Amino acid sequence: MATISDIRSGLIDKILAIKNKELLQALDQLIATTSSVSNIIEITSEQKIILEMSEEDIKNGKLISQEEMIKRNLEWLNEL
């Protein structure tokens, strides 16, 4: 698998060979757009409520183990 450095070098070589001005402008715009994209994820108000409810459950010790959750899921599936 190619490293980031290998990929970057290959792209630079290919870009240097391009003579088409419109293509270079399009590539420039694409790179500018993607590099300014934020990693912040917007959540809905409903999702925020659910996360707050989960935090309350954690604070109040309303937790079960992964093993218990698997057991409950299997029991539920067997009831279907």
C-alpha positions in Angstrom: 0.0 0.0 0.0 1.3 3.4 -0.9 2.3 5.9 1.8 0.8 9.4 2.0 4.1 10.7 0.8 4.1 8.4 -2.2 0.6 9.5 -3.1 1.4 13.1 -2.7 4.5 12.8 -4.9 2.6 11.0 -7.6 -0.1 13.7 -7.6 2.4 16.5 -7.8 4.1 14.8 -10.8 0.7 14.4 -12.5 -0.3 18.0 -11.8 3.0 19.3 -13.1 2.3 17.5 -16.4 -1.2 19.1 -16.9 -1.3 21.8 -19.5 -5.1 22.5 -19.4 -5.8 25.7 -17.5 -9.4 24.9 -16.8 -8.5 21.5 -15.4 -5.9 23.0 -13.1 -8.5 25.6 -11.9 -11.0 22.9 -11.2 -8.4 20.9 -9.3 -7.5 24.0 -7.3 -11.1 24.7 -6.5 -11.7 21.1 -5.5 -8.7 21.1 -3.2 -9.6 24.4 -1.6 -13.2 23.2 -1.0 -12.2 19.9 0.6 -9.5 21.4 2.8 -11.9 23.9 4.3 -14.5 21.2 5.2 -14.9 21.1 9.0 -14.8 17.9 11.0 -17.6 19.2 13.2 -20.7 17.1 12.9 -24.1 18.8 13.4 -26.6 16.8 15.4 -30.4 17.2 15.6 -32.2 18.4 18.7 -33.5 14.9 19.1 -30.1 13.4 19.0 -28.9 15.9 21.6 -31.8 14.9 23.9 -30.9 11.2 23.5 -27.2 12.0 24.3 -28.2 14.0 27.4 -30.5 11.1 28.5 -27.6 8.7 28.1 -25.3 10.9 30.2 -27.9 11.0 32.9 -28.2 7.2 32.8 -24.4 7.0 33.2 -24.4 9.4 36.1 -27.2 7.4 37.8 -25.4 4.1 37.3 -28.1 2.8 34.9 -25.7 0.6 33.0 -25.5 -3.0 31.9 -22.5 -5.0 30.7 -22.0 -5.9 27.0 -22.5 -9.5 27.9 -25.9 -8.7 29.6 -26.9 -6.7 26.5 -26.1 -9.6 24.2 -28.1 -12.0 26.5 -31.1 -9.6 26.4 -30.9 -9.3 22.6 -30.7 -13.0 22.1 -33.7 -13.5 24.4 -35.6 -10.9 22.5 -34.7 -12.5 19.1 -35.9 -15.9 20.4 -39.3 -14.4 21.2 -39.9 -13.4 17.6 
